[in-house]
Amino acid sequence: MDNKQMMKAITDKVGKEKAIEIVMQAYNTELLTTWIARIEANKPIGGPQRRDHLGDALERVVEVCELTP
């Protein structure tokens, strides 16, 4: 499932405004988690290989949405 499909699934479940809010919270969490891990490992933030933080956030939100009936 691509990012648009995941966002549509989330929007269908919780509505547009709530979907934006929870995905942004998940996105911020993904960024912070990556930054903290890199700082703890004494590596520069960024680097040649960038993760798809938005995709990761969408996947996590979809996982949680699928837990509810």
C-alpha positions as CSV (number, residue, x, y, z in Angstrom):
1,M,0.0,0.0,0.0
2,D,1.4,3.4,-0.9
3,N,1.3,6.6,1.2
4,K,-1.9,7.9,-0.5
5,Q,-3.7,4.6,0.0
6,M,-2.7,4.5,3.7
7,M,-3.8,8.1,4.2
8,K,-7.2,7.3,2.5
9,A,-7.7,4.3,4.8
10,I,-7.0,6.4,7.9
11,T,-9.2,9.2,6.7
12,D,-12.0,6.8,6.0
13,K,-11.7,5.5,9.5
14,V,-11.3,8.7,11.5
15,G,-12.1,11.7,9.2
16,K,-9.8,14.2,7.5
17,E,-9.0,16.5,10.3
18,K,-8.3,13.8,12.9
19,A,-6.3,11.8,10.3
20,I,-4.0,14.8,9.6
21,E,-3.5,15.3,13.4
22,I,-2.7,11.7,14.3
23,V,-0.4,11.2,11.2
24,M,1.5,14.4,12.1
25,Q,2.0,13.2,15.6
26,A,3.2,9.9,14.4
27,Y,5.5,11.6,11.9
28,N,7.0,13.8,14.6
29,T,7.5,10.7,16.8
30,E,9.3,8.9,13.9
31,L,11.6,11.9,13.4
32,L,12.5,12.2,17.1
33,T,13.1,8.5,17.4
34,T,15.5,8.6,14.5
35,W,17.3,11.7,15.8
36,I,17.7,10.3,19.3
37,A,19.1,7.0,18.0
38,R,21.6,8.8,15.8
39,I,22.6,11.2,18.6
40,E,23.1,8.2,21.0
41,A,25.2,6.4,18.3
42,N,27.2,9.7,17.8
43,K,26.3,9.8,14.1
44,P,25.4,12.9,12.1
45,I,21.7,13.7,11.7
46,G,20.7,13.2,8.1
47,G,23.2,11.3,6.0
48,P,23.2,9.6,2.6
49,Q,20.3,7.2,3.4
50,R,17.1,9.0,4.4
51,R,14.2,7.0,5.9
52,D,10.7,7.6,4.7
53,H,9.4,8.9,8.0
54,L,6.0,9.8,6.6
55,G,5.6,6.3,5.2
56,D,6.6,4.8,8.6
57,A,4.2,7.1,10.4
58,L,1.4,6.1,8.1
59,E,2.1,2.4,8.5
60,R,2.0,2.8,12.3
61,V,-1.3,4.7,12.2
62,V,-2.9,2.1,9.8
63,E,-1.8,-0.7,12.1
64,V,-3.5,0.9,15.0
65,C,-6.6,1.7,13.0
66,E,-6.9,-1.9,11.9
67,L,-7.0,-3.0,15.6
68,T,-10.4,-1.3,16.0
69,P,-13.6,-2.8,14.6
